[in-house]
Amino acid sequence: MAHVAKYDNHEIEVKRFYLPEGEFTMFCPCCDKYVYIDLSGKYLSYPTIGAKEPLYFLCPHCEEGLEVDVELEMSLTIHDEKPRKQ
């Protein structure tokens, strides 16, 4: 049986916590066009697990600076019933 521990409200003491690769599409409120956002190379500064953090990006159409709130979730799953000798 797997045991899962969830973590909330713990600050990660890393200046640049890089996000995993991925992408999403959003609607720009300034120019009314869809914006493709690639997460490659994007990072959060000293994020707190379970708290909203701003993610900044530029609209490629109107070059307006935009932000969305993201939330970092973290869990730890232990799969072994019995520990092994090292």
C-alpha positions in Angstrom: 0.0 0.0 0.0 1.3 3.5 -0.9 1.5 6.2 1.7 1.1 9.7 0.5 2.2 12.9 2.3 0.9 16.3 1.0 2.8 19.4 1.6 1.3 22.9 1.9 2.7 26.3 2.9 6.3 25.4 2.8 8.7 27.8 1.1 11.1 26.3 -1.3 14.4 28.2 -0.7 15.4 28.3 -4.4 15.9 31.6 -6.2 14.9 30.0 -9.6 12.6 27.1 -9.3 12.3 26.1 -13.0 9.0 24.7 -14.2 8.6 21.5 -16.0 8.2 21.7 -19.8 4.7 22.2 -20.9 2.5 24.7 -22.6 -1.0 26.2 -22.4 -3.1 28.7 -24.3 -4.8 31.8 -22.8 -6.8 34.7 -24.1 -5.1 38.1 -24.0 -7.4 40.7 -22.3 -5.6 43.5 -24.1 -5.7 42.5 -27.8 -8.4 39.7 -27.7 -6.1 37.2 -29.3 -5.1 33.7 -28.1 -1.6 33.5 -26.6 0.5 30.3 -26.6 2.6 30.2 -23.5 5.6 27.8 -23.4 6.8 27.1 -19.9 10.3 26.1 -21.0 12.8 28.3 -19.2 10.2 29.9 -17.0 10.7 29.8 -13.2 9.2 30.9 -9.9 11.3 32.8 -7.3 11.2 31.3 -3.8 7.8 29.7 -4.3 5.6 28.5 -1.4 3.9 25.1 -1.9 0.1 25.4 -1.8 0.1 29.2 -2.3 -0.7 31.2 -5.4 2.4 32.6 -7.2 2.4 35.0 -10.1 3.8 33.8 -13.5 4.7 36.6 -15.9 4.8 36.6 -19.7 4.5 38.9 -22.7 1.7 38.7 -25.3 3.5 38.2 -28.6 0.8 40.1 -30.4 0.5 43.4 -28.5 3.6 43.0 -26.3 1.6 43.7 -23.2 3.0 42.3 -19.9 0.6 39.8 -18.4 0.5 37.5 -15.4 -1.5 34.5 -14.2 -1.6 32.9 -10.8 -0.2 29.4 -10.5 -0.1 27.0 -7.6 2.7 24.6 -6.9 1.6 21.3 -5.5 3.9 18.7 -4.0 3.4 15.2 -2.7 5.6 12.4 -1.6 4.6 8.8 -2.2 6.3 5.9 -0.3 5.7 2.6 -2.3 7.6 0.1 -0.2 6.0 -1.6 2.7 9.3 -2.5 4.4 12.5 -0.5 4.3 15.6 -2.1 2.7 19.1 -2.2 4.1 21.4 0.3 2.5 
